[in-house]
Amino acid sequence: MDSALKRYLDDLVDTARTVLDDDLVGAYAAGSVGLGAYQPGRSDVDVALVCAGPLTDTVKRTLVARLRHEALPCPARGLELVVYQRAVAASGTPEPGFEVELNTGRAMPFRRTLDPADRPSADGRFWYGLDRSILHQSGLPLLGPSAAEVFADLAPADLRRLLVEALTWWLALPTPPDDQPAPGVQDAVLGACRSLVRHRDGVWLSKVAAGQRLVDGGDPAEVVRRAIDARHGSPPPTGAEARAFQERVRAEIAG
């Protein structure tokens, strides 16, 4: 692990322990860190904290104040932190179910949500169940039991529904109407690759690894190769190409 990232995660856990004390059950790195694909300067840091029971508003606000970038500088693009009760993490629910959500960083808009009901539906409510599924498979323990012991996976029907919801959300985002390379669409294409690999093979991979698996398996979509190459500075796919691929993936997952 990158040394600056390791120091940051150690400090984050120590700070969370100071605020939550014995209520802190565990801390887990998710996302690119958990999947072994963290890139300094590009990746976010995704962390899930697990607490024994519900948190008071005072504790939630204190945790946010102590962990936001201005108090604990994040060496990555930003921190995406979610806190769950242990019962929620173990339930396999597809609902958001979090106690606290915090997005903060030098290149990330600040977001603090203390109740799932306050999460705008337009921003997507599928993220949390999918993230906990990834944590079940690949969460990196920073404190506490293994992630597989703490986080239950989704039921197959719930997984399929959330994958379709995620692809629908991505497809609703605006893309350039012409046939020119569209900066940023490579992430949408590679995210669709990750969903498709999870659906077909039952395993979560990083976005690039999922795209490479499809290429190696003979998937005919040239858009996947171009999306991978765009991560290294080549021109990205066009918006039309990305949408066509995402729609194909959504149709296959929806069945």
C-alpha positions as CSV (number, residue, x, y, z in Angstrom):
1,M,0.0,0.0,0.0
2,D,1.1,3.5,-0.8
3,S,2.9,4.8,2.4
4,A,1.0,8.1,2.5
5,L,-2.3,6.2,2.2
6,K,-1.3,3.8,4.9
7,R,-0.5,6.6,7.3
8,Y,-3.8,8.3,6.5
9,L,-5.9,5.1,7.0
10,D,-4.1,4.5,10.4
11,D,-4.9,8.1,11.4
12,L,-8.5,7.8,10.3
13,V,-9.0,4.6,12.3
14,D,-7.4,6.2,15.4
15,T,-9.6,9.2,15.1
16,A,-12.8,7.1,14.6
17,R,-11.8,5.1,17.7
18,T,-11.4,8.3,19.7
19,V,-14.9,9.4,18.7
20,L,-16.8,6.1,18.8
21,D,-14.8,4.4,21.6
22,D,-16.1,0.9,22.2
23,D,-18.9,1.4,19.7
24,L,-16.4,1.0,16.9
25,V,-16.7,-2.7,15.7
26,G,-14.5,-2.5,12.6
27,A,-13.0,-0.4,9.8
28,Y,-12.6,-1.6,6.2
29,A,-11.1,-0.2,3.1
30,A,-13.3,-0.7,0.1
31,G,-13.4,0.4,-3.6
32,S,-10.0,0.5,-5.4
33,V,-8.0,-0.1,-2.2
34,G,-10.0,-3.3,-1.3
35,L,-9.8,-4.5,-4.9
36,G,-6.0,-3.8,-5.2
37,A,-6.4,-1.1,-7.8
38,Y,-5.6,2.1,-5.9
39,Q,-3.8,4.7,-8.1
40,P,-2.2,7.6,-6.2
41,G,-3.4,10.9,-7.6
42,R,-6.4,9.3,-9.4
43,S,-8.3,7.1,-7.0
44,D,-10.7,7.9,-4.2
45,V,-10.3,6.3,-0.7
46,D,-13.4,4.3,0.2
47,V,-13.8,3.4,3.9
48,A,-16.6,1.7,5.8
49,L,-16.9,2.0,9.5
50,V,-19.1,-0.4,11.5
51,C,-20.6,0.6,14.8
52,A,-22.3,-1.6,17.4
53,G,-25.6,0.3,17.4
54,P,-27.3,3.6,16.3
55,L,-25.3,6.8,16.7
56,T,-26.7,10.0,18.2
57,D,-26.7,13.2,16.0
58,T,-24.0,14.6,18.2
59,V,-21.7,11.7,17.7
60,K,-22.4,11.7,13.9
61,R,-21.6,15.4,13.6
62,T,-18.4,15.0,15.7
63,L,-17.3,12.1,13.5
64,V,-17.8,14.3,10.4
65,A,-16.0,17.2,12.0
66,R,-13.0,15.1,12.9
67,L,-12.7,13.2,9.6
68,R,-13.4,15.8,7.0
69,H,-10.5,16.9,4.8
70,E,-10.0,20.2,6.7
71,A,-9.3,18.3,9.9
72,L,-7.6,15.1,8.5
73,P,-6.2,15.8,5.1
74,C,-6.8,13.0,2.6
75,P,-3.8,12.3,0.3
76,A,-6.1,11.0,-2.5
77,R,-8.7,12.8,-4.6
78,G,-11.0,12.5,-1.7
79,L,-12.5,10.2,1.0
80,E,-15.9,8.5,0.6
81,L,-16.8,7.3,4.1
82,V,-19.9,5.4,5.1
83,V,-20.8,4.2,8.7
84,Y,-23.1,1.2,9.2
85,Q,-24.6,-0.4,12.3
86,R,-23.3,-4.0,12.5
87,A,-26.9,-5.3,12.2
88,V,-27.4,-3.5,8.9
89,A,-24.0,-4.7,7.6
90,A,-24.9,-8.3,8.4
91,S,-28.5,-8.1,7.1
92,G,-27.8,-8.2,3.3
93,T,-30.3,-5.5,2.8
94,P,-30.4,-3.7,-0.6
95,E,-31.4,-0.4,1.2
96,P,-28.9,2.3,2.0
97,G,-29.2,1.8,5.8
98,F,-26.2,4.0,6.8
99,E,-25.7,6.0,9.9
100,V,-23.4,8.6,8.3
101,E,-22.2,9.3,4.8
102,L,-19.2,11.7,4.3
103,N,-17.6,12.8,1.0
104,T,-14.7,15.1,1.5
105,G,-11.3,16.0,-0.2
106,R,-9.3,18.4,-2.1
107,A,-10.9,17.4,-5.4
108,M,-14.3,16.2,-4.2
109,P,-17.5,18.2,-3.4
110,F,-18.3,18.0,0.3
111,R,-21.3,15.9,1.3
112,R,-22.6,15.1,4.7
113,T,-25.7,12.9,5.1
114,L,-26.8,11.8,8.6
115,D,-30.0,9.9,7.5
116,P,-30.6,7.8,4.4
117,A,-34.0,9.6,4.0
118,D,-32.1,12.7,3.2
119,R,-30.2,11.1,0.4
120,P,-31.6,12.6,-2.9
121,S,-33.1,9.8,-5.0
122,A,-31.6,11.5,-8.1
123,D,-28.1,10.7,-6.7
124,G,-28.9,7.0,-6.6
125,R,-29.7,4.7,-3.7
126,F,-28.1,1.6,-5.2
127,W,-24.5,2.5,-4.3
128,Y,-24.6,1.2,-0.7
129,G,-25.9,-2.4,-1.3
130,L,-23.4,-2.8,-4.1
131,D,-20.6,-1.4,-2.0
132,R,-21.4,-3.8,0.8
133,S,-21.4,-6.7,-1.6
134,I,-17.9,-5.6,-2.7
135,L,-16.9,-5.3,1.0
136,H,-18.2,-8.9,1.6
137,Q,-15.8,-10.2,-1.1
138,S,-12.8,-7.9,-0.9
139,G,-13.0,-5.5,2.1
140,L,-9.6,-4.9,3.6
141,P,-9.8,-4.9,7.4
142,L,-8.1,-2.0,9.0
143,L,-9.7,-2.9,12.4
144,G,-11.9,-5.7,13.6
145,P,-13.1,-9.1,12.2
146,S,-12.8,-10.0,8.5
147,A,-15.1,-8.2,6.1
148,A,-16.7,-11.5,5.1
149,E,-17.8,-12.0,8.7
150,V,-19.2,-8.5,9.1
151,F,-20.8,-7.8,5.7
152,A,-23.4,-10.1,4.2
153,D,-23.7,-10.3,0.4
154,L,-26.9,-9.4,-1.5
155,A,-29.5,-11.9,-2.5
156,P,-29.2,-12.6,-6.3
157,A,-32.5,-10.9,-7.1
158,D,-31.5,-7.8,-5.2
159,L,-28.0,-7.8,-6.8
160,R,-29.6,-7.9,-10.3
161,R,-32.0,-5.1,-9.5
162,L,-29.3,-2.8,-8.1
163,L,-27.0,-3.5,-11.0
164,V,-29.8,-2.5,-13.4
165,E,-30.6,0.6,-11.4
166,A,-26.9,1.6,-11.5
167,L,-26.7,1.2,-15.2
168,T,-29.9,3.1,-15.7
169,W,-28.5,5.9,-13.5
170,W,-25.3,6.1,-15.6
171,L,-27.3,6.1,-18.8
172,A,-29.4,9.1,-17.6
173,L,-26.3,11.2,-17.3
174,P,-25.8,13.7,-20.2
175,T,-23.3,12.8,-22.9
176,P,-22.2,14.9,-25.9
177,P,-24.6,14.5,-28.8
178,D,-21.9,14.4,-31.5
179,D,-19.6,11.6,-32.5
180,Q,-16.5,13.0,-30.8
181,P,-14.5,11.4,-27.9
182,A,-16.4,12.2,-24.7
183,P,-14.0,12.7,-21.7
184,G,-15.1,10.7,-18.7
185,V,-17.2,8.1,-20.5
186,Q,-14.4,5.5,-20.0
187,D,-15.5,5.3,-16.4
188,A,-19.1,4.6,-17.3
189,V,-17.9,1.9,-19.8
190,L,-15.6,0.2,-17.3
191,G,-18.2,0.4,-14.6
192,A,-20.5,-1.4,-16.9
193,C,-17.8,-4.0,-17.4
194,R,-17.5,-4.5,-13.7
195,S,-21.2,-5.1,-13.4
196,L,-21.3,-7.5,-16.3
197,V,-18.4,-9.6,-14.8
198,R,-20.1,-9.7,-11.5
199,H,-23.3,-10.9,-13.1
200,R,-21.6,-13.5,-15.3
201,D,-18.8,-14.7,-13.1
202,G,-19.9,-13.9,-9.6
203,V,-16.8,-11.9,-8.7
204,W,-16.1,-8.2,-8.2
205,L,-13.0,-6.9,-10.0
206,S,-11.7,-3.4,-10.4
207,K,-13.0,-1.5,-13.4
208,V,-9.9,-2.0,-15.5
209,A,-9.5,-5.6,-14.5
210,A,-13.1,-6.3,-15.4
211,G,-12.7,-4.6,-18.8
212,Q,-9.6,-6.6,-19.5
213,R,-11.3,-9.9,-18.5
214,L,-14.0,-9.1,-21.2
215,V,-11.3,-8.3,-23.8
216,D,-9.4,-11.5,-22.9
217,G,-12.6,-13.5,-23.1
218,G,-13.2,-12.3,-26.7
219,D,-15.9,-9.7,-26.1
220,P,-16.2,-8.0,-29.5
221,A,-16.8,-4.5,-28.1
222,E,-13.9,-2.3,-29.3
223,V,-15.3,0.4,-26.9
224,V,-13.9,-1.6,-23.9
225,R,-10.4,-1.6,-25.3
226,R,-10.6,2.1,-26.0
227,A,-12.0,2.8,-22.5
228,I,-9.0,0.9,-21.0
229,D,-6.5,2.8,-23.2
230,A,-8.2,6.1,-22.2
231,R,-7.0,5.5,-18.6
232,H,-3.5,5.9,-20.0
233,G,-4.1,9.0,-22.0
234,S,-5.6,7.8,-25.3
235,P,-8.8,9.4,-26.6
236,P,-11.9,8.0,-24.9
237,P,-14.8,6.4,-26.6
238,T,-17.7,8.6,-27.9
239,G,-20.8,9.1,-25.9
240,A,-22.8,7.1,-28.5
241,E,-20.4,4.2,-28.3
242,A,-20.5,4.2,-24.5
243,R,-24.3,4.4,-24.4
244,A,-24.7,1.5,-26.8
245,F,-22.4,-0.7,-24.7
246,Q,-24.1,0.2,-21.5
247,E,-27.5,-0.5,-22.9
248,R,-26.3,-4.0,-24.1
249,V,-24.9,-4.7,-20.6
250,R,-28.1,-3.6,-19.0
251,A,-30.2,-5.7,-21.3
252,E,-28.1,-8.8,-20.5
253,I,-28.2,-8.3,-16.7
254,A,-32.0,-7.5,-16.8
255,G,-32.4,-10.8,-18.6
